[in-house]
Amino acid sequence: MSASDACPFCRSLDNSVQRFGSGKMQMFHVNCHNCGADGPIADSSAEAERLWKTRPPEPKRGNGHPQSKN
Ligand SMILES: [Zn+2]
């Protein structure tokens, strides 16, 4: 399994699906080899790639409310 999509954090294409767990408890996620970012954990490599591609480009921080005058 080769690069699925560019890393949302560093734009590197050097990433691959990693499998971990054992027996029936196998899980997958995409790992960026450049910056070390991990994608969401999924039950299959295909799902892990899908989640990686659809994850938001940047995690939301704080409460996400811009300051507004009121
Ligand atoms: Zn990266």
N, CA, C, O and the ligand as a Tripos MOL2 file, in Angstrom:
@<TRIPOS>MOLECULE
protein
  281   279    71     0     0
PROTEIN
NO_CHARGES

@<TRIPOS>ATOM
      1 N           0.8490   -1.1960    0.0000 N.3       1 MET1
      2 CA          0.0000    0.0000    0.0000 C.3       1 MET1
      3 C           0.8820    1.2430    0.0000 C.2       1 MET1
      4 O           1.7050    1.4230    0.8980 O.2       1 MET1
      5 N           0.7200    2.0670   -0.9650 N.am      2 SER2
      6 CA          1.5600    3.2490   -1.0750 C.3       2 SER2
      7 C           0.7780    4.4830   -0.6660 C.2       2 SER2
      8 O          -0.3310    4.4000   -0.1370 O.2       2 SER2
      9 N           1.3800    5.6120   -0.9230 N.am      3 ALA3
     10 CA          0.8000    6.8680   -0.4770 C.3       3 ALA3
     11 C          -0.6540    6.9930   -0.9190 C.2       3 ALA3
     12 O          -0.9980    6.7210   -2.0690 O.2       3 ALA3
     13 N          -1.4720    7.3980   -0.0100 N.am      4 SER4
     14 CA         -2.8810    7.5480   -0.3200 C.3       4 SER4
     15 C          -3.2060    8.9800   -0.7070 C.2       4 SER4
     16 O          -3.9250    9.2310   -1.6740 O.2       4 SER4
     17 N          -2.6800    9.8890    0.0410 N.am      5 ASP5
     18 CA         -2.9570   11.2970   -0.2410 C.3       5 ASP5
     19 C          -1.9640   12.1390    0.5480 C.2       5 ASP5
     20 O          -1.3240   11.6570    1.4830 O.2       5 ASP5
     21 N          -1.8490   13.3820    0.1630 N.am      6 ALA6
     22 CA         -0.8850   14.2360    0.8380 C.3       6 ALA6
     23 C          -1.2590   14.4230    2.3060 C.2       6 ALA6
     24 O          -2.4310   14.5010    2.6740 O.2       6 ALA6
     25 N          -0.2190   14.4900    3.1200 N.am      7 CYS7
     26 CA         -0.4400   14.7460    4.5370 C.3       7 CYS7
     27 C          -1.0860   16.1150    4.7170 C.2       7 CYS7
     28 O          -0.6230   17.0970    4.1370 O.2       7 CYS7
     29 N          -2.1440   16.1920    5.5100 N.am      8 PRO8
     30 CA         -2.8140   17.4850    5.7090 C.3       8 PRO8
     31 C          -1.9650   18.4580    6.5100 C.2       8 PRO8
     32 O          -2.2470   19.6560    6.5270 O.2       8 PRO8
     33 N          -0.9400   17.9640    7.1660 N.am      9 PHE9
     34 CA         -0.1290   18.8230    8.0280 C.3       9 PHE9
     35 C           1.1390   19.3030    7.3280 C.2       9 PHE9
     36 O           1.4860   20.4810    7.4160 O.2       9 PHE9
     37 N           1.8290   18.4050    6.6380 N.am     10 CYS10
     38 CA          3.1020   18.7900    6.0290 C.3      10 CYS10
     39 C           3.0880   18.6350    4.5110 C.2      10 CYS10
     40 O           4.0800   18.9380    3.8480 O.2      10 CYS10
     41 N           1.9770   18.1690    3.9610 N.am     11 ARG11
     42 CA          1.8170   18.0040    2.5080 C.3      11 ARG11
     43 C           2.7210   16.9310    1.9260 C.2      11 ARG11
     44 O           2.8700   16.8370    0.7080 O.2      11 ARG11
     45 N           3.3160   16.1330    2.7770 N.am     12 SER12
     46 CA          4.1760   15.0700    2.2670 C.3      12 SER12
     47 C           3.3350   13.9290    1.7090 C.2      12 SER12
     48 O           2.2650   13.6120    2.2280 O.2      12 SER12
     49 N           3.8390   13.3220    0.6460 N.am     13 LEU13
     50 CA          3.1820   12.1340    0.1010 C.3      13 LEU13
     51 C           3.8110   10.8610    0.6500 C.2      13 LEU13
     52 O           3.4340    9.7520    0.2740 O.2      13 LEU13
     53 N           4.7780   11.0410    1.5480 N.am     14 ASP14
     54 CA          5.4760    9.8890    2.1020 C.3      14 ASP14
     55 C           4.7000    9.3450    3.2900 C.2      14 ASP14
     56 O           5.0750    9.5480    4.4450 O.2      14 ASP14
     57 N           3.6190    8.6550    2.9860 N.am     15 ASN15
     58 CA          2.8240    8.0600    4.0530 C.3      15 ASN15
     59 C           2.3010    6.7060    3.6020 C.2      15 ASN15
     60 O           2.2680    6.4070    2.4090 O.2      15 ASN15
     61 N           1.8990    5.9020    4.5540 N.am     16 SER16
     62 CA          1.3910    4.5860    4.2140 C.3      16 SER16
     63 C           0.4570    4.1110    5.3130 C.2      16 SER16
     64 O           0.4440    4.6410    6.4240 O.2      16 SER16
     65 N          -0.3220    3.0960    4.9680 N.am     17 VAL17
     66 CA         -1.2390    2.5210    5.9450 C.3      17 VAL17
     67 C          -0.4730    1.5850    6.8680 C.2      17 VAL17
     68 O           0.2300    0.6810    6.4160 O.2      17 VAL17
     69 N          -0.6180    1.8110    8.1420 N.am     18 GLN18
     70 CA          0.0060    0.9460    9.1310 C.3      18 GLN18
     71 C          -1.0620    0.0470    9.7430 C.2      18 GLN18
     72 O          -2.1740    0.4870   10.0340 O.2      18 GLN18
     73 N          -0.7080   -1.2020    9.9300 N.am     19 ARG19
     74 CA         -1.6230   -2.1440   10.5730 C.3      19 ARG19
     75 C          -1.0840   -2.4570   11.9530 C.2      19 ARG19
     76 O           0.1150   -2.6700   12.1310 O.2      19 ARG19
     77 N          -1.9680   -2.4840   12.9170 N.am     20 PHE20
     78 CA         -1.5250   -2.8830   14.2380 C.3      20 PHE20
     79 C          -2.6230   -3.6730   14.9270 C.2      20 PHE20
     80 O          -3.7410   -3.7650   14.4210 O.2      20 PHE20
     81 N          -2.3060   -4.2340   16.0670 N.am     21 GLY21
     82 CA         -3.2250   -5.1540   16.7020 C.3      21 GLY21
     83 C          -2.8910   -6.5750   16.2640 C.2      21 GLY21
     84 O          -1.9340   -6.8070   15.5260 O.2      21 GLY21
     85 N          -3.6970   -7.5120   16.7310 N.am     22 SER22
     86 CA         -3.4340   -8.8960   16.3750 C.3      22 SER22
     87 C          -4.7280   -9.6810   16.3700 C.2      22 SER22
     88 O          -5.7230   -9.2630   16.9620 O.2      22 SER22
     89 N          -4.7100  -10.8210   15.6990 N.am     23 GLY23
     90 CA         -5.8860  -11.6670   15.6440 C.3      23 GLY23
     91 C          -7.0620  -10.9410   15.0080 C.2      23 GLY23
     92 O          -6.9430  -10.3740   13.9220 O.2      23 GLY23
     93 N          -8.1880  -10.9650   15.6900 N.am     24 LYS24
     94 CA         -9.3820  -10.3200   15.1520 C.3      24 LYS24
     95 C          -9.3950   -8.8230   15.4520 C.2      24 LYS24
     96 O         -10.2120   -8.0710   14.9210 O.2      24 LYS24
     97 N          -8.4750   -8.4140   16.3090 N.am     25 MET25
     98 CA         -8.4460   -7.0030   16.6860 C.3      25 MET25
     99 C          -7.3920   -6.2580   15.8730 C.2      25 MET25
    100 O          -6.4370   -5.7080   16.4230 O.2      25 MET25
    101 N          -7.5760   -6.2520   14.5880 N.am     26 GLN26
    102 CA         -6.6340   -5.5270   13.7490 C.3      26 GLN26
    103 C          -7.2010   -4.1670   13.3970 C.2      26 GLN26
    104 O          -8.3750   -4.0210   13.0570 O.2      26 GLN26
    105 N          -6.3340   -3.1850   13.4880 N.am     27 MET27
    106 CA         -6.7480   -1.8250   13.1920 C.3      27 MET27
    107 C          -5.7460   -1.2000   12.2420 C.2      27 MET27
    108 O          -4.6020   -1.6420   12.1290 O.2      27 MET27
    109 N          -6.1960   -0.1810   11.5760 N.am     28 PHE28
    110 CA         -5.3600    0.4560   10.5560 C.3      28 PHE28
    111 C          -5.4120    1.9640   10.7210 C.2      28 PHE28
    112 O          -6.4290    2.5320   11.1210 O.2      28 PHE28
    113 N          -4.3100    2.5850   10.4100 N.am     29 HIS29
    114 CA         -4.3270    4.0240   10.2380 C.3      29 HIS29
    115 C          -3.2000    4.4190    9.2950 C.2      29 HIS29
    116 O          -2.2260    3.6910    9.1050 O.2      29 HIS29
    117 N          -3.3700    5.5850    8.7210 N.am     30 VAL30
    118 CA         -2.3120    6.1060    7.8480 C.3      30 VAL30
    119 C          -1.3300    6.8740    8.7120 C.2      30 VAL30
    120 O          -1.7070    7.6710    9.5720 O.2      30 VAL30
    121 N          -0.0620    6.6080    8.4540 N.am     31 ASN31
    122 CA          0.9880    7.3070    9.1950 C.3      31 ASN31
    123 C           1.8560    8.0810    8.2200 C.2      31 ASN31
    124 O           2.3260    7.5420    7.2180 O.2      31 ASN31
    125 N           2.0620    9.3540    8.5300 N.am     32 CYS32
    126 CA          2.9450   10.1730    7.7080 C.3      32 CYS32
    127 C           4.3840    9.9310    8.1410 C.2      32 CYS32
    128 O           4.7410   10.1190    9.3040 O.2      32 CYS32
    129 N           5.2010    9.5110    7.1830 N.am     33 HIS33
    130 CA          6.5930    9.2110    7.5270 C.3      33 HIS33
    131 C           7.4260   10.4760    7.6750 C.2      33 HIS33
    132 O           8.5280   10.4500    8.2240 O.2      33 HIS33
    133 N           6.8910   11.5640    7.1840 N.am     34 ASN34
    134 CA          7.6590   12.8110    7.2150 C.3      34 ASN34
    135 C           7.5090   13.5330    8.5480 C.2      34 ASN34
    136 O           8.5010   13.8980    9.1790 O.2      34 ASN34
    137 N           6.2600   13.7390    8.9740 N.am     35 CYS35
    138 CA          6.0540   14.5050   10.2090 C.3      35 CYS35
    139 C           5.5320   13.6290   11.3420 C.2      35 CYS35
    140 O           5.4520   14.0750   12.4870 O.2      35 CYS35
    141 N           5.1790   12.3890   11.0310 N.am     36 GLY36
    142 CA          4.7580   11.4760   12.0770 C.3      36 GLY36
    143 C           3.2790   11.5610   12.4260 C.2      36 GLY36
    144 O           2.8320   10.9410   13.3900 O.2      36 GLY36
    145 N           2.5280   12.3170   11.6570 N.am     37 ALA37
    146 CA          1.0980   12.4290   11.9460 C.3      37 ALA37
    147 C           0.3990   11.0970   11.7030 C.2      37 ALA37
    148 O           0.7300   10.3640   10.7710 O.2      37 ALA37
    149 N          -0.5660   10.8020   12.5530 N.am     38 ASP38
    150 CA         -1.3520    9.5890   12.3910 C.3      38 ASP38
    151 C          -2.7670    9.9490   11.9790 C.2      38 ASP38
    152 O          -3.3630   10.8910   12.5010 O.2      38 ASP38
    153 N          -3.2910    9.1880   11.0410 N.am     39 GLY39
    154 CA         -4.6770    9.3750   10.6500 C.3      39 GLY39
    155 C          -5.5990    8.6770   11.6260 C.2      39 GLY39
    156 O          -5.1490    7.9680   12.5260 O.2      39 GLY39
    157 N          -6.9090    8.8860   11.4380 N.am     40 PRO40
    158 CA         -7.8830    8.2140   12.3030 C.3      40 PRO40
    159 C          -7.7830    6.6960   12.1780 C.2      40 PRO40
    160 O          -7.4630    6.1660   11.1140 O.2      40 PRO40
    161 N          -8.0560    6.0250   13.2580 N.am     41 ILE41
    162 CA         -8.0090    4.5610   13.2730 C.3      41 ILE41
    163 C          -9.2660    3.9980   12.6330 C.2      41 ILE41
    164 O         -10.3760    4.4720   12.8730 O.2      41 ILE41
    165 N          -9.0620    2.9650   11.8040 N.am     42 ALA42
    166 CA        -10.1870    2.3510   11.1010 C.3      42 ALA42
    167 C         -10.0610    0.8330   11.1550 C.2      42 ALA42
    168 O          -9.0410    0.2880   11.5760 O.2      42 ALA42
    169 N         -11.1250    0.1690   10.7160 N.am     43 ASP43
    170 CA        -11.1520   -1.2880   10.7500 C.3      43 ASP43
    171 C         -10.4810   -1.9200    9.5400 C.2      43 ASP43
    172 O         -10.1640   -3.1090    9.5560 O.2      43 ASP43
    173 N         -10.2650   -1.1410    8.5010 N.am     44 SER44
    174 CA         -9.6420   -1.6810    7.3020 C.3      44 SER44
    175 C          -8.7050   -0.6390    6.7090 C.2      44 SER44
    176 O          -8.8120    0.5510    7.0050 O.2      44 SER44
    177 N          -7.7940   -1.0980    5.8770 N.am     45 SER45
    178 CA         -6.8430   -0.1620    5.2790 C.3      45 SER45
    179 C          -7.5650    0.8160    4.3610 C.2      45 SER45
    180 O          -7.1980    1.9880    4.2740 O.2      45 SER45
    181 N          -8.5920    0.3260    3.6780 N.am     46 ALA46
    182 CA         -9.3480    1.1980    2.7740 C.3      46 ALA46
    183 C         -10.0490    2.2990    3.5600 C.2      46 ALA46
    184 O         -10.0800    3.4580    3.1460 O.2      46 ALA46
    185 N         -10.6060    1.9160    4.6960 N.am     47 GLU47
    186 CA        -11.2930    2.8990    5.5250 C.3      47 GLU47
    187 C         -10.2940    3.8930    6.1160 C.2      47 GLU47
    188 O         -10.5740    5.0880    6.2170 O.2      47 GLU47
    189 N          -9.1390    3.3840    6.5000 N.am     48 ALA48
    190 CA         -8.1180    4.2750    7.0440 C.3      48 ALA48
    191 C          -7.7080    5.3150    6.0090 C.2      48 ALA48
    192 O          -7.5050    6.4850    6.3360 O.2      48 ALA48
    193 N          -7.5890    4.8800    4.7690 N.am     49 GLU49
    194 CA         -7.2350    5.8220    3.7080 C.3      49 GLU49
    195 C          -8.3540    6.8250    3.4810 C.2      49 GLU49
    196 O          -8.1010    8.0090    3.2590 O.2      49 GLU49
    197 N          -9.5850    6.3510    3.5380 N.am     50 ARG50
    198 CA        -10.7160    7.2470    3.3260 C.3      50 ARG50
    199 C         -10.7500    8.3160    4.4130 C.2      50 ARG50
    200 O         -10.9700    9.4940    4.1330 O.2      50 ARG50
    201 N         -10.5310    7.8940    5.6490 N.am     51 LEU51
    202 CA        -10.5460    8.8400    6.7590 C.3      51 LEU51
    203 C          -9.3970    9.8310    6.6500 C.2      51 LEU51
    204 O          -9.5360   11.0120    6.9670 O.2      51 LEU51
    205 N          -8.2620    9.3200    6.1940 N.am     52 TRP52
    206 CA         -7.0940   10.1840    6.0290 C.3      52 TRP52
    207 C          -7.3830   11.2820    5.0010 C.2      52 TRP52
    208 O          -7.0290   12.4450    5.1940 O.2      52 TRP52
    209 N          -8.0290   10.8850    3.9170 N.am     53 LYS53
    210 CA         -8.3070   11.8440    2.8470 C.3      53 LYS53
    211 C          -9.3730   12.8520    3.2490 C.2      53 LYS53
    212 O          -9.3900   13.9800    2.7570 O.2      53 LYS53
    213 N         -10.2480   12.4450    4.1330 N.am     54 THR54
    214 CA        -11.3730   13.3160    4.4600 C.3      54 THR54
    215 C         -11.1950   14.0260    5.7880 C.2      54 THR54
    216 O         -12.0560   14.8010    6.2030 O.2      54 THR54
    217 N         -10.0840   13.7650    6.4560 N.am     55 ARG55
    218 CA         -9.8950   14.4310    7.7440 C.3      55 ARG55
    219 C          -9.7000   15.9250    7.5210 C.2      55 ARG55
    220 O          -9.1860   16.3370    6.4810 O.2      55 ARG55
    221 N         -10.1010   16.7260    8.4780 N.am     56 PRO56
    222 CA         -9.9260   18.1720    8.3350 C.3      56 PRO56
    223 C          -8.4520   18.5110    8.2290 C.2      56 PRO56
    224 O          -7.6180   17.8500    8.8480 O.2      56 PRO56
    225 N          -8.1220   19.5280    7.4560 N.am     57 PRO57
    226 CA         -6.7190   19.8910    7.2600 C.3      57 PRO57
    227 C          -6.0310   20.2770    8.5460 C.2      57 PRO57
    228 O          -4.8350   20.0330    8.7070 O.2      57 PRO57
    229 N          -6.7480   20.8620    9.4450 N.am     58 GLU58
    230 CA         -6.1370   21.2440   10.7170 C.3      58 GLU58
    231 C          -7.1190   20.9720   11.8440 C.2      58 GLU58
    232 O          -8.3190   21.2120   11.7090 O.2      58 GLU58
    233 N          -6.6040   20.4740   12.9450 N.am     59 PRO59
    234 CA         -7.4990   20.2350   14.0800 C.3      59 PRO59
    235 C          -8.0030   21.5580   14.6410 C.2      59 PRO59
    236 O          -7.2890   22.5600   14.6670 O.2      59 PRO59
    237 N          -9.2430   21.5300   15.0850 N.am     60 LYS60
    238 CA         -9.7920   22.7390   15.6780 C.3      60 LYS60
    239 C          -9.2700   22.8810   17.1020 C.2      60 LYS60
    240 O          -9.1700   21.9110   17.8530 O.2      60 LYS60
    241 N          -8.9550   24.0730   17.4310 N.am     61 ARG61
    242 CA         -8.4570   24.3290   18.7690 C.3      61 ARG61
    243 C          -9.3760   25.3030   19.4710 C.2      61 ARG61
    244 O         -10.0670   26.1030   18.8400 O.2      61 ARG61
    245 N          -9.3690   25.2190   20.7690 N.am     62 GLY62
    246 CA        -10.2120   26.1190   21.5510 C.3      62 GLY62
    247 C         -11.6740   25.8830   21.2420 C.2      62 GLY62
    248 O         -12.0620   24.7850   20.8440 O.2      62 GLY62
    249 N         -12.4690   26.8900   21.4190 N.am     63 ASN63
    250 CA        -13.8970   26.7130   21.1990 C.3      63 ASN63
    251 C         -14.3050   27.1100   19.7860 C.2      63 ASN63
    252 O         -15.4730   26.9720   19.4220 O.2      63 ASN63
    253 N         -13.3670   27.6000   18.9890 N.am     64 GLY64
    254 CA        -13.6610   27.8990   17.6090 C.3      64 GLY64
    255 C         -14.5030   29.1310   17.3870 C.2      64 GLY64
    256 O         -14.9150   29.4040   16.2590 O.2      64 GLY64
    257 N         -14.7690   29.8850   18.4490 N.am     65 HIS65
    258 CA        -15.5920   31.0770   18.2550 C.3      65 HIS65
    259 C         -14.7030   32.3100   18.0930 C.2      65 HIS65
    260 O         -13.9400   32.6570   18.9950 O.2      65 HIS65
    261 N         -14.8050   32.9530   16.9600 N.am     66 PRO66
    262 CA        -14.0350   34.1870   16.7930 C.3      66 PRO66
    263 C         -14.5860   35.2850   17.6930 C.2      66 PRO66
    264 O         -15.7740   35.3240   18.0100 O.2      66 PRO66
    265 N         -13.7110   36.1490   18.0800 N.am     67 GLN67
    266 CA        -14.1790   37.2380   18.9350 C.3      67 GLN67
    267 C         -15.0490   38.1700   18.1070 C.2      67 GLN67
    268 O         -14.7240   38.5190   16.9720 O.2      67 GLN67
    269 N         -16.1310   38.5480   18.6930 N.am     68 SER68
    270 CA        -17.0220   39.4730   17.9950 C.3      68 SER68
    271 C         -17.4640   40.5740   18.9490 C.2      68 SER68
    272 O         -17.6610   40.3520   20.1440 O.2      68 SER68
    273 N         -17.6070   41.7310   18.4000 N.am     69 LYS69
    274 CA        -18.0790   42.8440   19.2070 C.3      69 LYS69
    275 C         -19.5810   42.7540   19.3400 C.2      69 LYS69
    276 O         -20.2960   42.4880   18.3740 O.2      69 LYS69
    277 N         -20.0370   42.9760   20.5320 N.am     70 ASN70
    278 CA        -21.4670   42.8420   20.7360 C.3      70 ASN70
    279 C         -21.9460   43.7570   21.8330 C.2      70 ASN70
    280 O         -23.1370   43.7770   22.1440 O.2      70 ASN70
    281 ZN          3.0040   14.8300    7.5130 Zn       71 ZN71
@<TRIPOS>BOND
     1     1     2 1
     2     2     3 1
     3     3     4 2
     4     3     5 am
     5     5     6 1
     6     6     7 1
     7     7     8 2
     8     7     9 am
     9     9    10 1
    10    10    11 1
    11    11    12 2
    12    11    13 am
    13    13    14 1
    14    14    15 1
    15    15    16 2
    16    15    17 am
    17    17    18 1
    18    18    19 1
    19    19    20 2
    20    19    21 am
    21    21    22 1
    22    22    23 1
    23    23    24 2
    24    23    25 am
    25    25    26 1
    26    26    27 1
    27    27    28 2
    28    27    29 am
    29    29    30 1
    30    30    31 1
    31    31    32 2
    32    31    33 am
    33    33    34 1
    34    34    35 1
    35    35    36 2
    36    35    37 am
    37    37    38 1
    38    38    39 1
    39    39    40 2
    40    39    41 am
    41    41    42 1
    42    42    43 1
    43    43    44 2
    44    43    45 am
    45    45    46 1
    46    46    47 1
    47    47    48 2
    48    47    49 am
    49    49    50 1
    50    50    51 1
    51    51    52 2
    52    51    53 am
    53    53    54 1
    54    54    55 1
    55    55    56 2
    56    55    57 am
    57    57    58 1
    58    58    59 1
    59    59    60 2
    60    59    61 am
    61    61    62 1
    62    62    63 1
    63    63    64 2
    64    63    65 am
    65    65    66 1
    66    66    67 1
    67    67    68 2
    68    67    69 am
    69    69    70 1
    70    70    71 1
    71    71    72 2
    72    71    73 am
    73    73    74 1
    74    74    75 1
    75    75    76 2
    76    75    77 am
    77    77    78 1
    78    78    79 1
    79    79    80 2
    80    79    81 am
    81    81    82 1
    82    82    83 1
    83    83    84 2
    84    83    85 am
    85    85    86 1
    86    86    87 1
    87    87    88 2
    88    87    89 am
    89    89    90 1
    90    90    91 1
    91    91    92 2
    92    91    93 am
    93    93    94 1
    94    94    95 1
    95    95    96 2
    96    95    97 am
    97    97    98 1
    98    98    99 1
    99    99   100 2
   100    99   101 am
   101   101   102 1
   102   102   103 1
   103   103   104 2
   104   103   105 am
   105   105   106 1
   106   106   107 1
   107   107   108 2
   108   107   109 am
   109   109   110 1
   110   110   111 1
   111   111   112 2
   112   111   113 am
   113   113   114 1
   114   114   115 1
   115   115   116 2
   116   115   117 am
   117   117   118 1
   118   118   119 1
   119   119   120 2
   120   119   121 am
   121   121   122 1
   122   122   123 1
   123   123   124 2
   124   123   125 am
   125   125   126 1
   126   126   127 1
   127   127   128 2
   128   127   129 am
   129   129   130 1
   130   130   131 1
   131   131   132 2
   132   131   133 am
   133   133   134 1
   134   134   135 1
   135   135   136 2
   136   135   137 am
   137   137   138 1
   138   138   139 1
   139   139   140 2
   140   139   141 am
   141   141   142 1
   142   142   143 1
   143   143   144 2
   144   143   145 am
   145   145   146 1
   146   146   147 1
   147   147   148 2
   148   147   149 am
   149   149   150 1
   150   150   151 1
   151   151   152 2
   152   151   153 am
   153   153   154 1
   154   154   155 1
   155   155   156 2
   156   155   157 am
   157   157   158 1
   158   158   159 1
   159   159   160 2
   160   159   161 am
   161   161   162 1
   162   162   163 1
   163   163   164 2
   164   163   165 am
   165   165   166 1
   166   166   167 1
   167   167   168 2
   168   167   169 am
   169   169   170 1
   170   170   171 1
   171   171   172 2
   172   171   173 am
   173   173   174 1
   174   174   175 1
   175   175   176 2
   176   175   177 am
   177   177   178 1
   178   178   179 1
   179   179   180 2
   180   179   181 am
   181   181   182 1
   182   182   183 1
   183   183   184 2
   184   183   185 am
   185   185   186 1
   186   186   187 1
   187   187   188 2
   188   187   189 am
   189   189   190 1
   190   190   191 1
   191   191   192 2
   192   191   193 am
   193   193   194 1
   194   194   195 1
   195   195   196 2
   196   195   197 am
   197   197   198 1
   198   198   199 1
   199   199   200 2
   200   199   201 am
   201   201   202 1
   202   202   203 1
   203   203   204 2
   204   203   205 am
   205   205   206 1
   206   206   207 1
   207   207   208 2
   208   207   209 am
   209   209   210 1
   210   210   211 1
   211   211   212 2
   212   211   213 am
   213   213   214 1
   214   214   215 1
   215   215   216 2
   216   215   217 am
   217   217   218 1
   218   218   219 1
   219   219   220 2
   220   219   221 am
   221   221   222 1
   222   222   223 1
   223   223   224 2
   224   223   225 am
   225   225   226 1
   226   226   227 1
   227   227   228 2
   228   227   229 am
   229   229   230 1
   230   230   231 1
   231   231   232 2
   232   231   233 am
   233   233   234 1
   234   234   235 1
   235   235   236 2
   236   235   237 am
   237   237   238 1
   238   238   239 1
   239   239   240 2
   240   239   241 am
   241   241   242 1
   242   242   243 1
   243   243   244 2
   244   243   245 am
   245   245   246 1
   246   246   247 1
   247   247   248 2
   248   247   249 am
   249   249   250 1
   250   250   251 1
   251   251   252 2
   252   251   253 am
   253   253   254 1
   254   254   255 1
   255   255   256 2
   256   255   257 am
   257   257   258 1
   258   258   259 1
   259   259   260 2
   260   259   261 am
   261   261   262 1
   262   262   263 1
   263   263   264 2
   264   263   265 am
   265   265   266 1
   266   266   267 1
   267   267   268 2
   268   267   269 am
   269   269   270 1
   270   270   271 1
   271   271   272 2
   272   271   273 am
   273   273   274 1
   274   274   275 1
   275   275   276 2
   276   275   277 am
   277   277   278 1
   278   278   279 1
   279   279   280 2
@<TRIPOS>SUBSTRUCTURE
     1 MET1         2 RESIDUE 1 A MET
     2 SER2         6 RESIDUE 1 A SER
     3 ALA3        10 RESIDUE 1 A ALA
     4 SER4        14 RESIDUE 1 A SER
     5 ASP5        18 RESIDUE 1 A ASP
     6 ALA6        22 RESIDUE 1 A ALA
     7 CYS7        26 RESIDUE 1 A CYS
     8 PRO8        30 RESIDUE 1 A PRO
     9 PHE9        34 RESIDUE 1 A PHE
    10 CYS10       38 RESIDUE 1 A CYS
    11 ARG11       42 RESIDUE 1 A ARG
    12 SER12       46 RESIDUE 1 A SER
    13 LEU13       50 RESIDUE 1 A LEU
    14 ASP14       54 RESIDUE 1 A ASP
    15 ASN15       58 RESIDUE 1 A ASN
    16 SER16       62 RESIDUE 1 A SER
    17 VAL17       66 RESIDUE 1 A VAL
    18 GLN18       70 RESIDUE 1 A GLN
    19 ARG19       74 RESIDUE 1 A ARG
    20 PHE20       78 RESIDUE 1 A PHE
    21 GLY21       82 RESIDUE 1 A GLY
    22 SER22       86 RESIDUE 1 A SER
    23 GLY23       90 RESIDUE 1 A GLY
    24 LYS24       94 RESIDUE 1 A LYS
    25 MET25       98 RESIDUE 1 A MET
    26 GLN26      102 RESIDUE 1 A GLN
    27 MET27      106 RESIDUE 1 A MET
    28 PHE28      110 RESIDUE 1 A PHE
    29 HIS29      114 RESIDUE 1 A HIS
    30 VAL30      118 RESIDUE 1 A VAL
    31 ASN31      122 RESIDUE 1 A ASN
    32 CYS32      126 RESIDUE 1 A CYS
    33 HIS33      130 RESIDUE 1 A HIS
    34 ASN34      134 RESIDUE 1 A ASN
    35 CYS35      138 RESIDUE 1 A CYS
    36 GLY36      142 RESIDUE 1 A GLY
    37 ALA37      146 RESIDUE 1 A ALA
    38 ASP38      150 RESIDUE 1 A ASP
    39 GLY39      154 RESIDUE 1 A GLY
    40 PRO40      158 RESIDUE 1 A PRO
    41 ILE41      162 RESIDUE 1 A ILE
    42 ALA42      166 RESIDUE 1 A ALA
    43 ASP43      170 RESIDUE 1 A ASP
    44 SER44      174 RESIDUE 1 A SER
    45 SER45      178 RESIDUE 1 A SER
    46 ALA46      182 RESIDUE 1 A ALA
    47 GLU47      186 RESIDUE 1 A GLU
    48 ALA48      190 RESIDUE 1 A ALA
    49 GLU49      194 RESIDUE 1 A GLU
    50 ARG50      198 RESIDUE 1 A ARG
    51 LEU51      202 RESIDUE 1 A LEU
    52 TRP52      206 RESIDUE 1 A TRP
    53 LYS53      210 RESIDUE 1 A LYS
    54 THR54      214 RESIDUE 1 A THR
    55 ARG55      218 RESIDUE 1 A ARG
    56 PRO56      222 RESIDUE 1 A PRO
    57 PRO57      226 RESIDUE 1 A PRO
    58 GLU58      230 RESIDUE 1 A GLU
    59 PRO59      234 RESIDUE 1 A PRO
    60 LYS60      238 RESIDUE 1 A LYS
    61 ARG61      242 RESIDUE 1 A ARG
    62 GLY62      246 RESIDUE 1 A GLY
    63 ASN63      250 RESIDUE 1 A ASN
    64 GLY64      254 RESIDUE 1 A GLY
    65 HIS65      258 RESIDUE 1 A HIS
    66 PRO66      262 RESIDUE 1 A PRO
    67 GLN67      266 RESIDUE 1 A GLN
    68 SER68      270 RESIDUE 1 A SER
    69 LYS69      274 RESIDUE 1 A LYS
    70 ASN70      278 RESIDUE 1 A ASN
    71 ZN71       281 GROUP 0 **** ****
